[in-house]
Amino acid sequence: MGNSLGTRFVVTSFGESHGRCVGVVVDGCPAGLTIGLDEIQSEVDRRKPQSNAGGTGRREEDKVEVLSGILNGTSTGAPICMLAWNKDTDSSVYGEVNQTPRPGHADYTAFLKYGKYNDFRGGGRFSGRITAGFVMAGAIARKLLSLHGIEIIAHTLQIGEIKAGPHPADITRKNIDRNAVRCADPAAAKKMIKLIQAVQEEADSIGGVVEVMALNVPGGLGEPVFDTLEGELSKAFFAIPAARGVEFGTGFGAAAMRGSQHNDLFSVRNKKLVTLTNHAGGISGGLSNGMPIVVRVAFKPTASIGKSQKTVNIKTGKRVDLSVKGRHDSCIVPRAVPVAEAVMAVVLCDFALRAGITGRIIS
């Protein structure tokens, strides 16, 4: 079973793309956390598609319902169950998916594992639709972390070959959300939108990179040697459908550097030990080192595209042409931004609880 994440702050995902609902159960949130439904809803709303950024034509209301664990705007200490109903589904175009798997999708591997029994409609459990629950859980984690001054910000760094320039030092979620692709570089954002629209007209898709940063994280979070901070973060990021690569700090660029270049030299600033550079991305030896945690997540192009492709009919063994029908994102990167923030928050919250940094809330 692989539907839960965390040790002390445990998140269990449920639901399928075309099932009755998608949602999450959060177990381990301390009692006494003030969290309004509007705070959860605002996070989920950021995940909704935008047509000018290649978003799907599927329009779900995604009105969050809290079934347990929050009373009068305060966590009770009981498991928090949240969901959103699926209301805008069209399963009619998925009748042959089990026989003619979509290239690049999980149709075939799901068939190998579950046979004819998995819910294949809209990708089922393998759809990006389930990340709505991730964002609900992330809203709880984010609020808990904010009590300790920890802030998480993500933005679109790259779409296709178009890369954003150096982002400003005062980057905020507000200025990121000013454009449809959630890019901190307004000039690059315009080019990204044009590229996505061009790809969409060609019935194709395109990928990109999201950068996620966690600020004011205390040093020492992580549980080496197997539950390292970067290991658990990577696990969480790879649970986001279409994630294909994760790197911290300089990442793969470190392979071309010398130790004298890559080592982050220590200094003292405002009576606090800091490093002059952050090639490590805020994590050393599997533990947070007090510097900003900087992660980049690469997302592949959406697998479901309208262009004709070759596949194989599993029943007959013959190659056939397939043009995927239905409503799909031409680029999922802008929608992945709030999802990446959410899973970062969930993992950091779990480690904060394990370290005893946060616990029972006294009002």
C-alpha positions as CSV (number, residue, x, y, z in Angstrom):
1,M,0.0,0.0,0.0
2,G,1.5,3.3,-1.0
3,N,-1.2,5.9,-0.4
4,S,0.2,7.5,2.8
5,L,3.1,9.9,3.4
6,G,4.8,10.8,6.6
7,T,5.5,9.5,10.1
8,R,4.1,12.0,12.6
9,F,2.1,14.2,10.1
10,V,0.6,11.5,8.0
11,V,-1.3,12.3,4.8
12,T,-3.4,9.6,3.1
13,S,-4.7,10.3,-0.4
14,F,-7.9,8.8,-1.7
15,G,-10.1,9.1,-4.8
16,E,-9.8,8.7,-8.6
17,S,-10.0,11.1,-11.5
18,H,-13.6,10.1,-12.5
19,G,-14.7,8.6,-9.2
20,R,-17.2,10.4,-6.9
21,C,-14.5,12.5,-5.2
22,V,-10.9,13.1,-4.5
23,G,-9.5,14.0,-1.0
24,V,-7.1,13.4,1.8
25,V,-7.0,12.4,5.5
26,V,-4.4,14.3,7.6
27,D,-3.5,12.5,10.8
28,G,-1.2,14.1,13.3
29,C,-2.2,17.8,13.2
30,P,-1.9,19.1,16.8
31,A,-5.1,20.2,18.5
32,G,-5.7,24.0,18.6
33,L,-4.5,25.0,15.2
34,T,-6.7,27.8,13.9
35,I,-7.4,27.1,10.2
36,G,-10.3,28.5,8.3
37,L,-12.0,26.8,5.4
38,D,-11.2,29.8,3.3
39,E,-7.5,29.3,3.9
40,I,-7.8,25.7,2.5
41,Q,-10.0,26.8,-0.3
42,S,-7.7,29.5,-1.5
43,E,-4.9,27.0,-1.9
44,V,-7.0,24.6,-3.9
45,D,-8.3,27.4,-6.1
46,R,-4.7,28.2,-7.1
47,R,-4.5,24.7,-8.6
48,K,-7.4,25.3,-11.0
49,P,-6.6,25.4,-14.7
50,Q,-6.3,28.6,-16.7
51,S,-7.1,28.3,-20.4
52,N,-4.5,30.8,-21.6
53,A,-1.8,28.7,-19.9
54,G,-2.8,25.4,-21.5
55,G,-5.2,24.2,-18.8
56,T,-7.7,21.5,-19.3
57,G,-11.2,22.2,-20.4
58,R,-12.5,20.2,-17.5
59,R,-13.9,22.7,-15.0
60,E,-14.4,21.3,-11.5
61,E,-15.8,23.5,-8.8
62,D,-13.4,22.0,-6.3
63,K,-15.4,23.2,-3.3
64,V,-13.6,21.8,-0.3
65,E,-15.6,19.9,2.3
66,V,-14.2,19.2,5.7
67,L,-15.8,16.0,7.2
68,S,-13.8,15.8,10.4
69,G,-11.0,17.1,12.6
70,I,-11.9,20.8,12.5
71,L,-14.5,22.3,14.8
72,N,-15.4,26.0,14.7
73,G,-12.2,26.8,12.7
74,T,-9.9,25.0,15.0
75,S,-8.2,21.5,14.7
76,T,-9.4,19.0,17.3
77,G,-6.5,16.7,17.2
78,A,-8.6,14.1,15.4
79,P,-7.8,13.0,11.8
80,I,-8.8,15.8,9.3
81,C,-10.8,14.4,6.4
82,M,-11.2,16.7,3.4
83,L,-12.6,16.2,-0.1
84,A,-13.9,17.8,-3.3
85,W,-16.6,16.1,-5.4
86,N,-16.0,15.3,-9.1
87,K,-18.8,16.9,-11.0
88,D,-17.5,17.6,-14.5
89,T,-16.4,14.2,-15.7
90,D,-16.9,12.6,-19.1
91,S,-15.8,8.9,-19.1
92,S,-17.2,8.0,-22.5
93,V,-13.8,8.5,-24.3
94,Y,-12.0,6.1,-22.1
95,G,-13.7,2.9,-23.1
96,E,-10.7,1.4,-25.0
97,V,-7.9,2.6,-22.8
98,N,-7.5,-0.8,-21.2
99,Q,-7.0,-2.4,-24.6
100,T,-5.0,0.4,-26.3
101,P,-2.8,2.1,-23.7
102,R,-1.8,5.7,-24.2
103,P,1.9,6.2,-24.9
104,G,3.7,7.9,-22.0
105,H,0.8,7.3,-19.6
106,A,0.5,4.7,-16.8
107,D,-2.3,2.8,-18.6
108,Y,-0.1,-0.2,-19.4
109,T,1.8,-0.4,-16.1
110,A,-1.5,-0.2,-14.2
111,F,-2.9,-3.0,-16.4
112,L,0.2,-5.1,-15.5
113,K,-0.3,-4.5,-11.8
114,Y,-4.1,-4.5,-11.4
115,G,-5.3,-6.3,-14.5
116,K,-8.8,-5.2,-15.6
117,Y,-9.8,-4.0,-12.1
118,N,-8.2,-0.6,-11.8
119,D,-10.3,2.5,-12.5
120,F,-8.8,3.6,-15.8
121,R,-11.2,6.5,-16.4
122,G,-9.3,9.7,-16.8
123,G,-6.2,8.0,-15.5
124,G,-7.8,6.9,-12.2
125,R,-5.3,7.1,-9.4
126,F,-2.6,8.1,-11.8
127,S,-4.2,11.3,-12.8
128,G,-3.1,14.8,-11.7
129,R,-6.6,15.2,-10.4
130,I,-5.6,13.5,-7.1
131,T,-3.2,16.3,-6.3
132,A,-6.2,18.4,-5.2
133,G,-6.0,16.4,-2.0
134,F,-2.3,17.1,-1.7
135,V,-3.0,20.8,-1.8
136,M,-5.7,20.4,0.9
137,A,-3.1,18.7,3.2
138,G,-0.5,21.3,2.3
139,A,-2.8,24.1,3.5
140,I,-2.9,22.5,7.0
141,A,0.9,21.9,7.0
142,R,1.6,25.5,5.7
143,K,-0.5,27.0,8.5
144,L,1.3,25.0,11.1
145,L,4.7,25.9,9.7
146,S,3.8,29.5,9.6
147,L,3.6,29.6,13.4
148,H,7.4,29.1,13.3
149,G,8.0,31.6,10.6
150,I,8.6,29.0,7.9
151,E,7.5,30.1,4.4
152,I,7.3,28.1,1.2
153,I,7.3,29.7,-2.3
154,A,7.3,28.0,-5.7
155,H,7.4,29.4,-9.2
156,T,7.8,28.3,-12.8
157,L,11.4,28.4,-13.7
158,Q,11.2,27.0,-17.2
159,I,8.7,25.9,-19.9
160,G,10.1,24.1,-22.9
161,E,13.4,25.9,-23.8
162,I,12.2,29.3,-22.3
163,K,13.9,30.0,-19.0
164,A,13.1,32.7,-16.5
165,G,15.8,35.2,-15.7
166,P,17.2,35.6,-12.1
167,H,14.2,36.1,-9.8
168,P,14.1,39.2,-7.6
169,A,15.2,38.8,-4.0
170,D,11.8,39.9,-2.7
171,I,9.9,37.2,-4.7
172,T,6.4,36.6,-3.3
173,R,3.5,34.4,-4.1
174,K,1.5,37.5,-4.9
175,N,3.8,38.6,-7.7
176,I,4.2,35.1,-9.0
177,D,0.4,34.8,-9.3
178,R,0.2,37.9,-11.4
179,N,0.6,35.9,-14.6
180,A,-1.1,32.6,-15.7
181,V,2.2,30.6,-15.8
182,R,3.3,31.7,-12.3
183,C,6.7,32.9,-13.5
184,A,8.6,35.5,-11.5
185,D,10.0,37.0,-14.7
186,P,7.2,38.9,-16.5
187,A,9.0,39.0,-19.9
188,A,9.7,35.2,-19.8
189,A,6.1,34.6,-18.7
190,K,4.7,36.2,-21.9
191,K,7.0,34.0,-24.0
192,M,5.9,30.9,-22.1
193,I,2.2,31.6,-22.6
194,K,2.8,32.1,-26.4
195,L,4.7,28.8,-26.5
196,I,2.0,26.9,-24.6
197,Q,-0.7,28.3,-26.9
198,A,1.3,27.3,-30.0
199,V,1.8,23.8,-28.7
200,Q,-1.9,23.6,-27.8
201,E,-2.9,24.5,-31.4
202,E,-0.7,21.6,-32.6
203,A,-2.6,19.2,-30.4
204,D,0.6,18.6,-28.5
205,S,2.0,19.2,-25.0
206,I,5.1,20.6,-23.3
207,G,6.9,20.3,-20.0
208,G,9.0,22.5,-17.7
209,V,10.6,23.1,-14.4
210,V,9.2,24.3,-11.1
211,E,11.5,25.7,-8.4
212,V,10.4,25.4,-4.8
213,M,12.0,27.3,-1.9
214,A,11.5,27.0,1.9
215,L,12.6,30.0,3.9
216,N,13.5,30.2,7.6
217,V,13.7,26.5,8.1
218,P,15.6,25.7,11.3
219,G,18.7,23.5,11.0
220,G,18.7,19.9,12.0
221,L,15.5,18.6,10.3
222,G,15.9,15.2,8.9
223,E,16.5,11.6,10.1
224,P,19.6,10.1,8.6
225,V,20.6,7.8,7.2
226,F,17.5,6.5,5.4
227,D,14.9,9.2,6.2
228,T,17.0,12.1,5.0
229,L,15.3,15.4,4.3
230,E,16.1,15.4,0.6
231,G,15.2,11.7,0.3
232,E,11.7,12.3,1.8
233,L,11.2,15.5,-0.2
234,S,12.2,13.6,-3.4
235,K,9.7,10.9,-2.6
236,A,6.9,13.4,-2.1
237,F,7.8,15.3,-5.3
238,F,7.9,12.1,-7.4
239,A,4.3,11.4,-6.2
240,I,3.2,14.3,-8.3
241,P,2.1,12.8,-11.6
242,A,4.5,13.8,-14.5
243,A,7.5,14.6,-12.2
244,R,10.6,13.2,-13.8
245,G,13.6,14.8,-12.0
246,V,14.4,16.5,-8.7
247,E,17.6,18.4,-7.8
248,F,18.7,20.3,-4.8
249,G,20.8,23.4,-4.9
250,T,23.4,23.2,-7.7
251,G,22.1,19.7,-8.4
252,F,23.6,17.9,-11.4
253,G,25.7,21.0,-12.0
254,A,27.8,19.9,-9.1
255,A,29.2,17.1,-11.2
256,A,31.2,19.6,-13.3
257,M,32.5,21.5,-10.2
258,R,35.5,21.2,-8.0
259,G,35.2,21.0,-4.2
260,S,36.7,24.4,-3.8
261,Q,33.9,25.8,-6.0
262,H,31.0,23.7,-4.6
263,N,31.7,24.0,-0.9
264,D,29.6,26.5,0.9
265,L,31.9,28.6,3.1
266,F,30.7,29.5,6.5
267,S,30.4,33.0,7.9
268,V,28.5,34.9,10.7
269,R,25.6,37.2,10.0
270,N,23.6,38.8,12.8
271,K,25.2,36.4,15.2
272,K,24.0,33.5,13.2
273,L,26.1,30.9,11.3
274,V,25.4,31.1,7.6
275,T,27.0,30.1,4.3
276,L,28.1,32.6,1.7
277,T,26.7,30.4,-1.1
278,N,24.0,27.8,-1.2
279,H,25.2,25.1,-3.6
280,A,23.9,22.5,-1.1
281,G,20.4,23.9,-1.5
282,G,19.9,24.1,2.3
283,I,20.5,20.5,3.1
284,S,23.8,18.9,4.2
285,G,24.2,15.2,5.2
286,G,20.4,14.7,4.9
287,L,19.7,17.5,7.4
288,S,18.5,21.1,6.9
289,N,21.4,23.5,7.6
290,G,19.4,26.7,8.2
291,M,19.9,28.1,4.7
292,P,16.9,28.3,2.3
293,I,16.0,24.9,0.9
294,V,16.0,25.2,-2.9
295,V,14.6,22.4,-5.0
296,R,13.9,22.2,-8.7
297,V,11.4,19.6,-10.1
298,A,11.3,18.8,-13.8
299,F,7.9,17.8,-15.3
300,K,7.5,15.9,-18.5
301,P,5.0,17.0,-21.2
302,T,1.5,15.8,-20.6
303,A,1.2,12.2,-21.9
304,S,-2.4,12.6,-23.3
305,I,-2.2,14.5,-26.6
306,G,-4.5,14.8,-29.6
307,K,-1.7,14.1,-32.1
308,S,-2.0,10.6,-33.7
309,Q,0.5,8.1,-32.2
310,K,1.2,4.4,-32.5
311,T,0.2,2.0,-29.7
312,V,-0.6,-1.7,-29.5
313,N,-4.0,-3.3,-28.9
314,I,-3.2,-5.6,-26.0
315,K,-6.0,-8.0,-26.9
316,T,-5.1,-8.5,-30.6
317,G,-1.3,-7.7,-30.4
318,K,-1.7,-5.4,-33.5
319,R,-0.3,-1.9,-33.7
320,V,-3.0,0.8,-34.1
321,D,-3.2,4.5,-34.4
322,L,-4.4,6.4,-31.3
323,S,-5.5,10.0,-31.0
324,V,-6.3,10.7,-27.4
325,K,-9.7,12.2,-26.8
326,G,-10.9,14.0,-23.7
327,R,-9.8,17.2,-21.9
328,H,-6.2,17.5,-20.9
329,D,-3.6,20.1,-20.0
330,S,-1.2,21.1,-22.7
331,C,1.2,22.1,-19.9
332,I,0.7,21.1,-16.3
333,V,3.7,23.2,-15.0
334,P,1.7,26.3,-13.8
335,R,-0.8,24.0,-12.0
336,A,2.1,22.1,-10.4
337,V,3.4,25.2,-8.6
338,P,0.9,25.1,-5.7
339,V,1.1,21.3,-5.6
340,A,4.9,21.4,-5.2
341,E,4.5,24.0,-2.4
342,A,2.0,21.7,-0.7
343,V,4.1,18.5,-0.7
344,M,7.1,20.5,0.5
345,A,5.0,21.8,3.4
346,V,3.8,18.3,4.3
347,V,7.3,16.9,4.5
348,L,8.7,19.8,6.5
349,C,5.8,19.7,8.8
350,D,6.3,15.9,9.4
351,F,10.0,16.5,10.2
352,A,9.2,19.4,12.4
353,L,6.9,17.3,14.5
354,R,9.5,14.5,14.6
355,A,12.1,16.9,15.8
356,G,9.8,18.3,18.5
357,I,9.9,21.8,17.0
358,T,6.1,22.0,16.8
359,G,3.5,20.1,18.8
360,R,0.5,20.8,21.0
361,I,-0.7,24.4,20.3
362,I,-1.5,26.4,23.4
363,S,-3.9,29.3,22.7
